[in-house]
């Protein structure tokens, strides 16, 4: 497992937190997701062989947010 911290633009409310959390947690290999609105950070604990960085970024983008 590794921990990846991403800066994500466009999150403004609790709905955004839930959308990003649910989308990333649905990926195989993800064990934990923490979304912080104030710092615009998404922290993901994941197996990089299953839940690659590209897959995580794609899930966040699919929800309508931008990974910086």
Buried (B, 14 or more C-beta within 10 A) or exposed (E): EEEBEBEBEEBEEEEBBEBBBEBBBEBEBBEEBEBEEEEBBBBBBBBEEEBBBEBBBEBBEEBEBEBE
